[in-house]
Amino acid sequence: MLNTLFPALVMALGTAFKAAIMAELLANAGGVGEALAVARANLDVAEALAWILISVTALIAIEYGLLQPLRAELETWREAARPWGVKR
């Protein structure tokens, strides 16, 4: 079951980040979305790309800082199932 759970969790996390930023962008509720909307309205491409980079970096940090260690801990059977001497 873990084979399908973690890829689905990663996809859900990415979609949740995208939806949250888009909701902030449309509602002007503050946060990254509002800053991105202001940068877009001012045609400030560098600032808009900087906010996008910050949000993607945060998503990657959460995925590899939280989800991948959890996945490695729960899927210890994968390491035990490898033949002796096989390194990947």
C-alpha positions as CSV (number, residue, x, y, z in Angstrom):
1,M,0.0,0.0,0.0
2,L,2.9,2.4,0.7
3,N,4.0,2.1,-3.0
4,T,0.9,4.1,-4.0
5,L,0.4,6.2,-0.8
6,F,3.6,8.3,-1.0
7,P,3.4,9.3,-4.7
8,A,-0.2,10.3,-4.1
9,L,0.8,12.2,-1.0
10,V,3.5,14.1,-3.0
11,M,1.0,15.0,-5.7
12,A,-1.5,16.2,-3.1
13,L,1.1,18.3,-1.4
14,G,2.1,20.0,-4.7
15,T,-1.5,20.6,-5.6
16,A,-2.3,22.0,-2.2
17,F,0.6,24.4,-2.5
18,K,-0.5,25.5,-5.9
19,A,-4.1,25.9,-4.8
20,A,-3.2,27.9,-1.6
21,I,-1.0,30.3,-3.5
22,M,-3.6,30.7,-6.3
23,A,-6.4,31.4,-3.7
24,E,-4.2,34.1,-2.0
25,L,-3.5,35.5,-5.4
26,L,-7.2,35.8,-6.3
27,A,-8.4,36.9,-2.9
28,N,-5.6,39.3,-2.0
29,A,-5.6,37.7,1.4
30,G,-2.0,38.4,2.1
31,G,1.0,36.1,1.9
32,V,2.9,34.9,-1.1
33,G,-0.1,35.0,-3.4
34,E,-0.7,38.7,-2.7
35,A,2.9,39.5,-3.2
36,L,2.9,37.6,-6.5
37,A,-0.3,39.5,-7.6
38,V,1.4,42.8,-6.8
39,A,4.5,41.9,-8.7
40,R,2.4,40.7,-11.7
41,A,0.3,44.0,-11.6
42,N,3.5,46.0,-11.6
43,L,5.0,43.9,-14.4
44,D,8.0,43.1,-12.2
45,V,9.1,39.9,-13.7
46,A,12.1,39.5,-11.4
47,E,10.1,39.8,-8.3
48,A,7.4,37.4,-9.6
49,L,10.0,34.8,-10.5
50,A,11.6,35.3,-7.1
51,W,8.3,34.5,-5.3
52,I,7.8,31.5,-7.5
53,L,11.3,30.3,-6.7
54,I,10.6,30.8,-3.0
55,S,7.4,28.8,-3.1
56,V,9.0,25.9,-5.1
57,T,11.9,25.9,-2.7
58,A,9.5,25.6,0.2
59,L,7.7,22.8,-1.4
60,I,10.9,20.9,-2.2
61,A,12.2,21.5,1.4
62,I,9.0,20.1,2.9
63,E,9.0,17.1,0.5
64,Y,12.6,16.1,1.1
65,G,12.8,17.2,4.7
66,L,9.6,15.6,5.9
67,L,8.1,13.1,3.4
68,Q,11.2,11.4,2.1
69,P,12.7,10.6,5.5
70,L,9.2,9.3,6.6
71,R,9.1,7.2,3.4
72,A,12.6,5.8,4.0
73,E,11.6,4.9,7.6
74,L,8.4,3.2,6.6
75,E,9.8,1.4,3.6
76,T,12.8,-0.3,5.3
77,W,11.7,-3.6,3.6
78,R,13.0,-2.2,0.3
79,E,16.5,-2.2,1.6
80,A,16.2,-5.7,3.0
81,A,14.8,-7.0,-0.3
82,R,17.9,-6.0,-2.3
83,P,20.3,-8.7,-3.3
84,W,23.6,-8.8,-1.5
85,G,26.2,-6.5,-3.0
86,V,23.8,-4.5,-5.3
87,K,24.3,-0.8,-4.9
88,R,22.1,1.8,-6.5
